[in-house]
Amino acid sequence: MALLYKADPVRGEQWKALFAEHAPDIEWRAWPDIGNPADIDYLAAWQAPDDLEALLPNLKVLFALSAGVDQLELGRLPAGLPLVRLLDPGITRGMCEYASFAVLSLHRDMLRYRQQQTARCWQAHLLQPASRRRIGIMGLGTQARQILATLQPLGFALSGWARSVHQVPGVDCYAGDEQLPAFLGQCDILLCVLPLTEQTQGILDDTLFRQLPQGAALINMGRGGHLVESDLLAALDCGQLSGAVIDVLQQEPAPADHPFWHHPKILLTPHIAAMTQPESAFGVLLENIRRHQRGEPMVGEIDPTRGY
């Protein structure tokens, strides 16, 4: 039995050591040194190689080394091949840390204070109590719920929206296209952690921004494909939005001439909201392999018709 790893080679050495110590019965192979392709039962990858079916004829499961799978072209995967996303608790903790930092940065007006520091301007501005700041999250999956739980003790008014109905204690929940305008109309800070699907591609656009209260702010921790970047620039420049924290872009890394680099109302980070950590992710991956070997359902298996 063999597992093929196709992702960051530095972290690959950590994965290799963990498998050697805790699962010596699973042979570890690292791309591109795949050996005999017929031996490979499992593929753990950020992106799958082309012609997967021909390359790995006996592949039983594709494990995505990420919380989402939009980087994979689902239509090109072999029919019936199980695809499992990685529910790494380390990713969730990282997302909660980043969300807290981003929300508090916007809540406490840190983009304006950063500009004042550059201009050597010492000026205080009125502080808005957290209880009067309305935070809305698009997406109500596992990560979003943990983010909401992290923000709750700070006293913010919290709401969430998803395509289907959810109930989250202490959170006003909205569902579906018909409730989206009401949700947006009461968001002072909008945070996106939606999965990227055909339905959510480009959802953060001019039409959506115009439904937010004037002066609202945006945090995108989902995928670059959610955001229409030119529409964000227009909304910031006309004052409809007051600021944005952006961790993901349409093109990564950002080219040198990207307008986000120097925009005074944008805080740009290089897709670092959360990263897969072998120490916390290993147990999750190994347990799913064991589940598959026992014929049990795996945790995090993707519905290919929904994309998540």
Backbone bond lengths (Angstrom), bond angles and torsions (degrees), N, CA, C in turn:
res aa  C-N    CA-C-N  psi(-1)  N-CA   C-N-CA  omega(-1)  CA-C   N-CA-C  phi
1 M - - - 1.460 - - 1.522 108.97 -
2 A 1.337 117.61 131.82 1.457 121.26 -175.91 1.520 110.43 -135.70
3 L 1.333 114.49 146.68 1.458 122.77 175.01 1.519 107.76 -118.39
4 L 1.330 116.30 131.11 1.457 122.29 177.70 1.522 108.47 -102.83
5 Y 1.340 115.88 127.91 1.462 122.62 179.80 1.526 108.82 -104.72
6 K 1.335 116.57 130.70 1.468 121.50 179.64 1.530 108.94 -137.48
7 A 1.315 115.00 85.08 1.461 120.82 178.97 1.528 107.68 -164.36
8 D 1.317 116.70 -155.81 1.459 122.10 -176.26 1.528 111.52 -56.82
9 P 1.335 118.57 120.76 1.471 120.28 -175.83 1.517 113.69 -67.54
10 V 1.327 118.78 -28.91 1.472 120.28 179.11 1.522 110.28 -65.44
11 R 1.324 116.42 -50.86 1.463 118.72 176.73 1.522 111.20 -69.05
12 G 1.339 116.25 -22.35 1.457 119.83 176.86 1.518 112.53 -59.78
13 E 1.331 116.81 -34.54 1.467 119.84 177.96 1.524 111.03 -65.81
14 Q 1.318 116.90 -34.31 1.468 120.39 176.53 1.530 110.18 -68.36
15 W 1.341 115.95 -44.19 1.460 119.88 176.52 1.535 110.35 -58.04
16 K 1.312 116.04 -46.04 1.469 121.29 -178.01 1.522 111.12 -58.08
17 A 1.340 117.05 -44.73 1.457 120.74 -179.58 1.528 111.49 -64.94
18 L 1.315 116.84 -38.65 1.465 120.31 179.55 1.521 111.46 -66.39
19 F 1.335 117.21 -41.19 1.464 119.59 177.77 1.519 110.89 -66.57
20 A 1.330 116.72 -39.98 1.464 119.52 179.94 1.524 111.22 -61.98
21 E 1.331 116.37 -36.34 1.466 120.15 -177.41 1.518 112.93 -80.45
22 H 1.326 116.75 -41.17 1.464 120.21 -169.61 1.526 114.38 -108.50
23 A 1.325 118.81 -16.69 1.470 121.21 -178.27 1.528 109.49 -143.96
24 P 1.341 118.13 61.62 1.468 120.26 -177.01 1.524 113.86 -65.24
25 D 1.338 117.22 -14.91 1.459 119.81 178.76 1.521 112.19 -75.38
26 I 1.342 117.75 -12.92 1.460 122.22 179.79 1.532 107.86 -101.48
27 E 1.308 116.73 114.87 1.462 120.65 -179.32 1.526 110.09 -72.93
28 W 1.316 115.84 129.50 1.466 121.99 -178.14 1.526 109.95 -94.12
29 R 1.325 116.72 128.54 1.460 121.54 173.34 1.519 108.56 -131.75
30 A 1.324 115.38 143.27 1.459 120.89 -177.86 1.523 110.15 -118.19
31 W 1.316 116.30 131.30 1.460 123.53 177.36 1.531 109.48 -57.72
32 P 1.340 118.75 136.83 1.476 128.45 8.03 1.526 113.81 -97.01
33 D 1.332 118.36 8.90 1.466 120.70 -178.72 1.524 109.22 -85.10
34 I 1.329 115.58 79.02 1.461 119.20 -171.32 1.524 113.00 -88.21
35 G 1.336 118.51 -12.48 1.459 119.71 -177.60 1.517 110.90 65.98
36 N 1.324 115.88 -144.51 1.468 120.60 178.24 1.524 108.81 -74.37
37 P 1.335 119.21 112.82 1.467 120.47 -176.59 1.522 113.42 -60.21
38 A 1.324 116.87 -27.55 1.467 119.59 -176.93 1.519 112.11 -67.97
39 D 1.333 117.67 -16.96 1.469 120.88 -178.51 1.522 113.08 -81.76
40 I 1.323 117.89 -14.13 1.463 120.97 -168.97 1.525 110.68 -86.09
41 D 1.332 113.56 118.97 1.465 120.63 178.94 1.523 112.18 -95.04
42 Y 1.337 116.43 -33.03 1.465 120.72 -172.67 1.525 109.87 -131.36
43 L 1.325 114.81 142.20 1.456 121.55 174.79 1.516 107.96 -121.62
44 A 1.335 116.42 124.87 1.463 122.32 174.71 1.521 106.84 -112.56
45 A 1.328 117.32 115.47 1.458 119.44 -169.03 1.518 111.99 -150.93
46 W 1.332 115.40 154.86 1.470 121.43 168.10 1.524 108.41 -81.79
47 Q 1.336 117.27 -47.03 1.449 121.98 174.82 1.526 108.68 -129.42
48 A 1.317 116.29 138.97 1.459 120.85 -178.42 1.527 110.36 -81.27
49 P 1.322 117.69 146.86 1.471 119.80 175.45 1.525 110.78 -69.06
50 D 1.325 115.72 161.36 1.461 120.12 176.56 1.534 110.19 -68.56
51 D 1.321 115.11 157.52 1.472 121.88 176.93 1.525 111.10 51.58
52 L 1.310 115.10 50.60 1.460 120.73 -174.23 1.524 112.31 -59.74
53 E 1.319 115.77 -41.49 1.461 119.82 -176.81 1.525 111.52 -63.70
54 A 1.334 116.72 -40.25 1.456 120.14 179.64 1.522 111.42 -76.35
55 L 1.325 116.38 -34.56 1.464 120.40 -176.72 1.523 112.11 -71.83
56 L 1.336 115.91 -42.78 1.465 120.76 -177.03 1.532 107.97 -123.86
57 P 1.309 118.30 82.84 1.470 121.60 -170.12 1.522 114.14 -67.30
58 N 1.336 118.56 -23.01 1.462 120.79 -177.28 1.522 112.78 -109.48
59 L 1.328 116.39 19.31 1.462 120.36 -178.51 1.526 110.49 -63.73
60 K 1.338 115.21 131.83 1.467 120.42 -177.22 1.521 113.05 -102.95
61 V 1.365 117.82 -34.28 1.462 121.45 -178.20 1.527 108.81 -147.61
62 L 1.335 115.64 140.63 1.455 121.94 169.75 1.527 107.89 -106.33
63 F 1.326 115.75 116.67 1.457 121.65 176.77 1.527 108.80 -99.09
64 A 1.325 116.85 116.15 1.463 121.09 176.19 1.523 108.16 -79.64
65 L 1.326 116.74 127.00 1.462 120.83 -179.93 1.528 110.01 -85.45
66 S 1.320 115.31 54.77 1.459 122.35 -176.64 1.518 108.18 -163.08
67 A 1.344 114.82 161.04 1.466 119.42 177.96 1.521 111.83 -75.55
68 G 1.345 117.22 -25.75 1.463 121.64 177.14 1.509 110.35 -115.84
69 V 1.319 116.04 170.73 1.465 119.96 -177.56 1.526 111.79 -128.98
70 D 1.338 117.83 15.30 1.457 119.35 -176.13 1.519 112.64 -69.60
71 Q 1.345 117.79 -15.66 1.460 119.75 176.38 1.524 111.99 -74.18
72 L 1.323 116.86 -11.15 1.457 122.33 178.45 1.525 109.55 -97.49
73 E 1.308 116.81 140.45 1.460 120.70 175.01 1.530 107.72 -85.58
74 L 1.333 115.76 95.47 1.465 120.33 -172.09 1.524 111.51 -60.63
75 G 1.327 116.88 -33.25 1.455 119.58 -178.66 1.515 113.91 -67.69
76 R 1.334 117.34 -17.01 1.460 120.91 -179.11 1.523 112.34 -97.20
77 L 1.329 117.74 -4.11 1.459 120.23 179.19 1.524 109.69 -77.82
78 P 1.325 117.56 150.50 1.472 120.02 178.15 1.521 111.77 -57.48
79 A 1.297 115.95 136.83 1.470 120.52 179.43 1.520 109.97 -60.02
80 G 1.322 115.55 132.55 1.462 120.66 176.89 1.518 115.15 84.48
81 L 1.343 117.94 -5.03 1.459 119.75 178.93 1.528 109.19 -74.10
82 P 1.331 119.09 120.66 1.472 119.83 178.32 1.526 110.90 -62.59
83 L 1.311 115.81 135.09 1.460 123.08 176.35 1.524 107.35 -119.91
84 V 1.328 116.06 124.61 1.460 121.39 -173.95 1.521 109.10 -124.75
85 R 1.333 116.40 125.75 1.458 119.36 176.33 1.527 109.57 -85.70
86 L 1.319 115.71 162.34 1.461 120.94 -173.26 1.521 110.34 -96.55
87 L 1.316 116.40 110.49 1.461 121.46 178.48 1.533 108.59 -90.61
88 D 1.323 114.86 68.12 1.455 122.85 -177.14 1.522 109.38 -79.81
89 P 1.328 118.98 121.10 1.473 119.42 178.01 1.520 112.15 -61.06
90 G 1.329 117.54 -25.84 1.459 120.25 176.89 1.516 111.93 -65.83
91 I 1.349 117.43 -37.18 1.461 120.86 176.16 1.524 109.81 -62.99
92 T 1.314 116.63 -45.16 1.468 120.51 -179.51 1.520 111.09 -61.36
93 R 1.332 116.95 -44.12 1.470 119.49 178.20 1.524 111.00 -61.53
94 G 1.334 116.42 -42.13 1.459 119.65 178.31 1.522 112.11 -62.44
95 M 1.324 116.66 -41.57 1.462 120.35 178.96 1.525 110.86 -63.31
96 C 1.323 116.71 -39.67 1.469 120.43 178.90 1.518 110.90 -65.41
97 E 1.332 116.90 -41.37 1.463 120.57 177.76 1.525 110.73 -61.49
98 Y 1.330 115.99 -47.29 1.460 120.23 -177.40 1.532 110.57 -65.71
99 A 1.322 116.94 -43.27 1.463 120.38 179.91 1.524 110.75 -60.91
100 S 1.329 116.67 -41.53 1.466 120.02 178.88 1.525 110.57 -62.99
101 F 1.335 115.89 -46.37 1.464 120.55 178.21 1.529 111.16 -59.30
102 A 1.339 117.19 -45.74 1.458 120.98 -176.06 1.526 111.40 -67.87
103 V 1.335 116.37 -45.77 1.468 120.06 179.83 1.522 110.40 -62.07
104 L 1.324 117.07 -46.11 1.460 119.67 -178.51 1.526 111.73 -68.06
105 S 1.336 117.67 -33.53 1.460 120.03 177.28 1.523 111.09 -62.35
106 L 1.326 116.23 -43.02 1.455 119.72 178.92 1.522 111.46 -74.31
107 H 1.325 116.53 -41.13 1.466 120.86 179.50 1.526 111.38 -60.37
108 R 1.334 117.38 -41.50 1.464 121.45 -177.51 1.538 112.34 -93.39
109 D 1.320 117.53 12.55 1.463 122.72 170.06 1.526 113.30 64.55
110 M 1.337 116.42 36.15 1.455 119.65 -173.85 1.534 113.55 -69.70
111 L 1.332 118.17 -25.22 1.453 119.15 176.19 1.527 110.67 -64.90
112 R 1.332 117.09 -40.15 1.462 120.24 177.80 1.529 110.54 -68.46
113 Y 1.327 116.98 -40.74 1.463 118.95 179.94 1.535 111.51 -67.85
114 R 1.342 116.40 -30.88 1.461 118.67 175.18 1.532 110.44 -64.45
115 Q 1.334 116.64 -41.94 1.462 119.86 176.55 1.523 111.20 -63.15
116 Q 1.332 116.59 -40.77 1.459 119.93 179.75 1.528 111.38 -65.06
117 Q 1.336 116.36 -36.68 1.464 118.88 177.99 1.521 110.40 -61.95
118 T 1.336 116.21 -44.55 1.462 120.13 178.89 1.525 111.17 -60.53
119 A 1.344 115.88 -36.14 1.473 120.85 -178.50 1.523 112.27 -88.59
120 R 1.347 117.43 3.45 1.469 121.90 -176.91 1.536 111.35 55.64
121 C 1.320 114.82 42.73 1.465 121.45 -179.39 1.521 109.55 -106.88
122 W 1.322 116.92 118.68 1.470 122.53 -179.73 1.519 107.94 -101.33
123 Q 1.328 115.74 96.71 1.461 119.93 -177.09 1.519 109.64 -147.02
124 A 1.318 116.42 126.93 1.462 121.92 178.03 1.526 110.01 -90.74
125 H 1.320 115.56 151.65 1.464 121.27 177.74 1.523 109.19 -125.36
126 L 1.303 115.83 154.72 1.462 120.58 -177.97 1.522 110.82 -57.21
127 L 1.303 115.75 140.40 1.460 122.18 -179.33 1.521 110.07 -95.99
128 Q 1.326 116.16 126.17 1.465 122.02 176.97 1.522 108.68 -86.12
129 P 1.332 119.94 124.46 1.462 120.03 177.69 1.527 111.13 -60.94
130 A 1.314 116.70 146.15 1.464 120.47 179.51 1.523 111.88 -58.52
131 S 1.319 116.45 -32.70 1.468 119.78 -178.07 1.525 112.01 -65.00
132 R 1.324 116.35 -18.17 1.461 120.32 -179.64 1.530 111.86 -104.44
133 R 1.314 116.37 7.05 1.470 121.17 178.28 1.523 108.40 -105.58
134 R 1.322 116.79 122.56 1.462 121.71 -175.20 1.533 109.92 -99.84
135 I 1.336 115.25 118.53 1.451 121.96 -177.84 1.527 108.70 -107.05
136 G 1.325 116.59 124.77 1.460 120.90 178.31 1.515 111.29 -117.98
137 I 1.320 116.19 135.03 1.464 121.33 -179.90 1.520 109.66 -114.31
138 M 1.322 116.08 128.10 1.458 121.63 174.11 1.522 108.29 -92.47
139 G 1.322 115.36 117.27 1.451 122.05 -172.85 1.513 108.48 108.65
140 L 1.318 117.20 130.23 1.468 120.12 -179.31 1.524 110.94 -130.36
141 G 1.343 115.90 37.20 1.453 120.82 175.69 1.521 111.53 -80.98
142 T 1.320 115.77 -164.05 1.463 121.86 -175.16 1.520 112.19 -56.64
143 Q 1.325 116.51 -48.67 1.465 119.35 -177.26 1.521 111.54 -66.36
144 A 1.324 117.20 -43.22 1.459 120.40 -179.84 1.523 111.04 -61.19
145 R 1.312 117.50 -40.73 1.466 120.52 179.66 1.522 111.34 -64.31
146 Q 1.330 116.39 -38.69 1.459 119.32 177.73 1.529 110.87 -68.63
147 I 1.323 117.07 -37.67 1.469 120.40 176.23 1.524 110.13 -62.29
148 L 1.307 116.86 -45.01 1.464 120.72 178.35 1.530 110.91 -60.36
149 A 1.331 117.20 -41.93 1.460 120.66 178.58 1.526 111.62 -64.52
150 T 1.329 116.62 -33.30 1.463 121.00 178.09 1.522 111.37 -70.96
151 L 1.333 117.26 -38.72 1.456 121.38 -178.76 1.526 112.95 -77.99
152 Q 1.312 117.54 -25.03 1.464 121.75 -172.72 1.534 113.68 -54.91
153 P 1.352 119.33 -45.71 1.473 118.37 -178.38 1.530 114.40 -64.84
154 L 1.339 117.53 -15.78 1.462 120.40 -179.61 1.526 112.33 -78.25
155 G 1.325 116.89 -11.79 1.453 120.28 173.36 1.510 116.43 94.17
156 F 1.336 118.16 7.18 1.458 120.46 178.28 1.529 111.53 -68.86
157 A 1.323 115.94 152.58 1.460 121.33 169.62 1.527 107.18 -81.02
158 L 1.322 117.30 118.86 1.459 121.91 -169.67 1.528 111.87 -111.64
159 S 1.331 115.34 140.47 1.456 121.20 173.88 1.517 108.60 -142.53
160 G 1.320 115.50 163.14 1.457 120.41 179.82 1.510 110.86 -146.62
161 W 1.329 114.92 152.21 1.467 121.07 178.14 1.514 109.38 -134.05
162 A 1.314 115.55 140.68 1.459 122.48 174.93 1.521 107.87 -146.70
163 R 1.315 115.76 168.13 1.461 119.28 -179.03 1.526 111.53 -71.93
164 S 1.347 116.23 -25.87 1.462 120.30 178.56 1.532 109.62 -118.16
165 V 1.318 116.38 166.69 1.473 122.13 -174.05 1.525 110.49 -73.63
166 H 1.344 116.09 132.57 1.459 123.14 174.92 1.525 108.89 -132.80
167 Q 1.309 115.36 158.14 1.454 121.69 171.90 1.526 108.21 -129.40
168 V 1.336 115.88 123.05 1.454 122.01 -179.49 1.521 107.35 -129.58
169 P 1.329 118.82 122.08 1.471 120.42 -178.90 1.527 112.30 -55.69
170 G 1.317 116.43 131.96 1.449 121.96 177.59 1.514 114.79 78.16
171 V 1.326 117.32 7.56 1.471 121.78 -176.70 1.527 108.91 -127.34
172 D 1.322 116.44 130.76 1.464 120.68 173.61 1.524 108.45 -78.12
173 C 1.316 116.18 116.38 1.465 120.68 -173.79 1.527 111.38 -104.73
174 Y 1.318 114.87 136.58 1.464 123.49 177.34 1.523 108.22 -121.20
175 A 1.336 116.08 154.58 1.463 118.99 -177.39 1.519 110.84 -144.33
176 G 1.333 115.15 141.93 1.450 121.32 170.13 1.517 114.14 78.22
177 D 1.314 114.43 167.74 1.465 120.67 -178.32 1.518 112.41 -61.40
178 E 1.333 117.20 -33.68 1.454 119.41 -175.62 1.528 112.35 -69.28
179 Q 1.338 117.81 -25.52 1.465 120.55 -179.86 1.526 112.70 -100.53
180 L 1.319 117.92 -1.20 1.459 120.30 -178.27 1.529 112.63 -63.65
181 P 1.349 120.42 -44.59 1.471 118.81 179.36 1.527 113.05 -59.76
182 A 1.326 118.06 -41.10 1.465 120.37 179.01 1.523 111.19 -64.25
183 F 1.333 116.37 -39.16 1.461 120.50 177.27 1.525 110.68 -63.00
184 L 1.327 116.96 -49.73 1.458 120.84 -177.06 1.523 111.62 -63.46
185 G 1.320 117.33 -35.63 1.455 121.35 -175.18 1.506 114.04 -64.83
186 Q 1.327 118.28 -13.59 1.462 120.14 -179.32 1.534 112.14 -121.45
187 C 1.340 117.16 26.18 1.474 121.76 179.21 1.527 110.39 -106.41
188 D 1.322 116.95 113.39 1.462 120.29 172.28 1.526 110.90 -80.03
189 I 1.319 116.03 -34.70 1.463 121.90 174.48 1.527 106.91 -130.00
190 L 1.314 116.19 121.51 1.467 122.10 -178.87 1.521 108.79 -106.09
191 L 1.327 115.94 127.34 1.462 122.19 -178.19 1.520 109.10 -119.73
192 C 1.329 117.72 125.52 1.463 122.05 -177.65 1.520 110.85 -105.41
193 V 1.327 116.12 120.58 1.467 122.44 171.14 1.528 109.85 -130.78
194 L 1.317 116.27 29.58 1.464 121.25 178.67 1.531 111.03 -65.95
195 P 1.323 117.55 152.11 1.468 118.97 165.31 1.521 109.11 -70.22
196 L 1.320 116.31 150.73 1.464 119.72 178.51 1.517 109.40 -90.00
197 T 1.324 115.82 115.65 1.459 122.92 178.86 1.529 108.02 -133.92
198 E 1.322 116.27 178.16 1.467 119.23 176.47 1.527 110.71 -59.11
199 Q 1.330 116.84 -33.18 1.459 121.15 -177.53 1.529 112.33 -75.89
200 T 1.339 117.87 -28.00 1.466 120.04 -176.24 1.528 112.79 -103.22
201 Q 1.324 118.37 -3.78 1.467 121.50 176.42 1.526 109.41 -58.78
202 G 1.331 117.16 124.18 1.458 121.32 177.51 1.510 114.88 69.37
203 I 1.335 118.39 21.38 1.467 120.75 -176.11 1.522 111.69 -69.10
204 L 1.342 117.24 -28.42 1.464 121.16 178.67 1.531 108.02 -87.74
205 D 1.326 114.92 84.59 1.462 120.22 -174.31 1.523 110.57 -131.81
206 D 1.308 116.14 -174.22 1.463 121.14 -177.18 1.520 111.93 -59.13
207 T 1.330 116.92 -41.01 1.471 119.90 179.76 1.515 110.98 -59.63
208 L 1.324 116.80 -43.70 1.468 120.45 178.81 1.521 111.01 -68.25
209 F 1.326 117.96 -44.34 1.465 120.14 -176.99 1.525 111.38 -60.78
210 R 1.324 117.18 -36.19 1.469 120.62 -179.25 1.526 112.67 -68.80
211 Q 1.324 117.39 -16.71 1.464 120.88 177.79 1.527 112.94 -89.17
212 L 1.324 117.41 -8.53 1.452 121.63 175.72 1.527 109.67 -81.23
213 P 1.337 118.68 155.90 1.465 119.25 173.25 1.527 110.40 -60.42
214 Q 1.317 117.12 145.64 1.460 119.60 178.90 1.526 109.61 -60.92
215 G 1.340 115.35 133.11 1.458 120.13 -178.37 1.515 114.08 89.97
216 A 1.322 117.54 4.87 1.470 120.55 177.28 1.531 109.69 -67.49
217 A 1.323 115.98 168.24 1.462 121.30 -179.19 1.523 109.56 -128.38
218 L 1.333 115.92 159.91 1.460 122.42 -174.28 1.519 110.97 -124.77
219 I 1.334 115.66 141.02 1.463 123.01 169.83 1.522 106.55 -126.81
220 N 1.331 117.21 122.99 1.469 119.65 175.02 1.518 109.15 -114.50
221 M 1.348 114.99 109.31 1.454 123.22 175.92 1.519 110.27 -115.46
222 G 1.341 116.12 9.96 1.453 119.91 -178.85 1.512 110.52 -83.93
223 R 1.328 116.10 -101.96 1.453 122.43 177.39 1.531 108.89 -136.25
224 G 1.319 115.52 155.58 1.452 119.37 179.25 1.515 112.79 -59.38
225 G 1.327 116.74 -30.33 1.454 120.81 -179.58 1.515 114.46 -66.48
226 H 1.324 118.42 -14.66 1.466 120.15 177.00 1.525 111.89 -71.30
227 L 1.322 116.66 -29.31 1.458 121.29 -168.34 1.525 112.56 -103.52
228 V 1.324 115.74 130.42 1.460 121.80 168.36 1.531 105.39 -87.97
229 E 1.321 116.49 102.57 1.457 121.20 -168.16 1.525 112.60 -64.62
230 S 1.316 117.55 -38.05 1.471 120.18 179.06 1.522 111.06 -65.05
231 D 1.338 117.16 -34.15 1.466 120.61 178.33 1.525 111.01 -69.05
232 L 1.330 117.34 -35.60 1.463 119.79 176.35 1.528 110.22 -64.09
233 L 1.323 117.28 -45.44 1.462 120.15 179.33 1.529 110.93 -58.94
234 A 1.331 116.27 -42.67 1.467 120.03 -179.96 1.527 110.95 -64.89
235 A 1.340 117.10 -40.63 1.462 120.59 -179.12 1.525 111.46 -67.34
236 L 1.324 116.87 -36.17 1.466 120.45 176.87 1.522 111.09 -70.22
237 D 1.314 116.75 -41.78 1.461 120.50 -175.74 1.523 112.61 -69.51
238 C 1.347 117.25 -29.40 1.470 119.46 179.67 1.522 112.65 -92.38
239 G 1.340 117.55 -4.02 1.450 120.75 177.92 1.516 115.49 89.85
240 Q 1.333 118.32 -0.99 1.457 119.17 176.36 1.532 110.14 -61.98
241 L 1.322 116.58 -39.59 1.462 121.56 172.55 1.524 108.97 -112.09
242 S 1.343 116.02 146.93 1.464 120.60 -177.40 1.515 112.85 -99.22
243 G 1.327 117.66 -19.35 1.453 119.81 -178.20 1.513 110.69 -177.45
244 A 1.341 115.23 168.31 1.463 120.07 -179.19 1.523 109.59 -153.60
245 V 1.311 114.93 143.66 1.462 122.65 169.95 1.524 105.89 -114.34
246 I 1.320 116.87 118.65 1.457 121.90 -172.08 1.526 109.15 -123.07
247 D 1.333 116.59 122.92 1.466 121.09 -179.47 1.523 112.72 -109.28
248 V 1.327 117.32 -10.76 1.469 120.79 -175.47 1.519 109.41 -137.70
249 L 1.340 115.88 144.75 1.450 121.51 -177.42 1.522 110.85 -129.93
250 Q 1.333 115.00 164.38 1.460 120.47 174.93 1.522 110.24 -60.99
251 Q 1.335 116.83 -43.18 1.457 122.46 179.17 1.521 108.74 -118.05
252 E 1.324 116.43 121.26 1.461 121.18 179.02 1.522 109.84 -126.21
253 P 1.338 117.51 134.57 1.471 126.68 -2.46 1.524 111.94 -69.42
254 A 1.324 114.87 160.38 1.463 119.65 -179.79 1.523 110.12 -66.00
255 P 1.332 117.61 133.94 1.471 119.28 176.12 1.527 110.98 -65.70
256 A 1.322 115.74 159.48 1.468 121.17 -174.63 1.520 112.51 -60.38
257 D 1.330 117.86 -27.39 1.460 120.40 -177.13 1.529 112.72 -96.62
258 H 1.336 118.02 12.80 1.471 119.70 -179.35 1.528 109.37 -65.30
259 P 1.334 117.84 132.46 1.474 120.17 -175.94 1.529 114.27 -66.69
260 F 1.331 118.71 -17.55 1.459 119.79 179.70 1.531 112.61 -69.66
261 W 1.337 117.81 -24.91 1.464 120.53 -174.37 1.530 111.87 -54.72
262 H 1.316 116.30 -44.10 1.464 120.47 -170.99 1.527 113.12 -114.20
263 H 1.319 117.76 9.15 1.467 118.47 -177.35 1.526 109.46 -72.11
264 P 1.331 118.17 127.46 1.471 120.29 -175.51 1.522 114.65 -67.02
265 K 1.330 117.67 -18.22 1.463 119.85 -177.83 1.524 112.70 -104.04
266 I 1.333 116.92 11.03 1.467 120.58 -179.49 1.521 109.47 -123.21
267 L 1.311 115.83 130.20 1.459 122.23 168.30 1.525 106.47 -103.75
268 L 1.338 116.20 115.63 1.464 122.15 -174.73 1.522 109.65 -108.98
269 T 1.332 116.42 129.92 1.463 121.70 175.17 1.529 109.07 -125.08
270 P 1.342 117.57 152.18 1.473 121.37 -170.25 1.525 114.81 -88.54
271 H 1.359 116.16 62.54 1.468 121.77 175.98 1.528 110.93 55.55
272 I 1.334 115.31 53.72 1.465 120.11 -176.09 1.532 112.86 -121.58
273 A 1.347 117.24 13.56 1.463 119.13 -179.14 1.523 111.07 -53.89
274 A 1.324 117.05 -38.98 1.464 121.37 176.33 1.519 108.72 -156.64
275 M 1.315 115.02 148.99 1.457 121.04 178.71 1.519 108.88 -134.63
276 T 1.335 116.10 142.93 1.463 120.36 176.80 1.522 109.61 -63.65
277 Q 1.321 116.39 126.89 1.459 122.27 178.34 1.529 108.89 -111.90
278 P 1.330 118.04 117.99 1.468 119.25 -177.84 1.521 113.61 -52.99
279 E 1.336 118.00 -36.30 1.463 120.09 -177.21 1.519 112.57 -60.44
280 S 1.343 116.76 -40.08 1.459 119.86 -178.88 1.525 112.23 -91.62
281 A 1.345 116.91 -25.15 1.461 119.91 -175.41 1.525 113.05 -87.30
282 F 1.325 117.21 -22.71 1.458 120.20 -173.33 1.530 112.05 -58.30
283 G 1.317 116.77 -47.51 1.460 119.79 -177.93 1.512 112.70 -60.28
284 V 1.339 116.28 -36.30 1.466 120.89 179.64 1.524 110.35 -66.87
285 L 1.332 116.09 -45.82 1.462 120.20 -179.71 1.519 111.35 -65.40
286 L 1.322 116.40 -45.88 1.465 119.14 -178.77 1.525 111.14 -63.30
287 E 1.315 117.68 -41.08 1.463 119.89 179.79 1.523 110.76 -62.63
288 N 1.334 117.72 -37.49 1.462 119.64 177.94 1.526 111.25 -67.83
289 I 1.324 117.74 -36.50 1.466 120.18 175.58 1.527 109.75 -62.48
290 R 1.318 116.33 -45.82 1.471 120.19 178.93 1.528 110.84 -63.19
291 R 1.325 116.79 -38.88 1.461 119.78 177.08 1.527 110.19 -60.55
292 H 1.324 116.60 -44.21 1.457 119.72 179.21 1.513 110.90 -62.71
293 Q 1.309 117.33 -41.12 1.464 121.01 179.42 1.526 111.55 -63.50
294 R 1.333 116.19 -33.08 1.474 120.24 179.39 1.520 112.72 -86.21
295 G 1.326 117.22 -3.28 1.455 120.43 -178.80 1.509 113.46 78.57
296 E 1.321 117.37 22.59 1.460 122.24 -179.28 1.528 110.84 -99.38
297 P 1.333 117.85 157.06 1.468 119.97 177.48 1.529 110.79 -61.87
298 M 1.317 116.01 141.42 1.464 121.30 177.56 1.524 110.02 -91.44
299 V 1.318 116.24 150.77 1.459 122.14 -178.77 1.523 109.18 -87.52
300 G 1.330 116.40 125.82 1.463 120.78 178.57 1.508 113.97 95.62
301 E 1.352 117.73 13.00 1.461 118.98 -179.18 1.529 110.30 -67.26
302 I 1.330 115.76 137.17 1.460 122.92 -174.76 1.521 110.84 -87.17
303 D 1.334 114.93 138.58 1.450 121.58 169.83 1.532 107.51 -86.00
304 P 1.323 119.63 108.06 1.467 120.38 -174.38 1.526 113.61 -62.44
305 T 1.331 117.94 -22.15 1.459 119.40 179.49 1.526 111.77 -76.19
306 R 1.347 117.02 -22.40 1.468 121.24 -179.19 1.527 111.71 -104.12
307 G 1.333 116.74 -26.02 1.462 120.82 -179.05 1.505 113.73 84.50
308 Y 1.330 117.50 10.09 1.465 121.65 177.50 1.527 109.93 -160.52
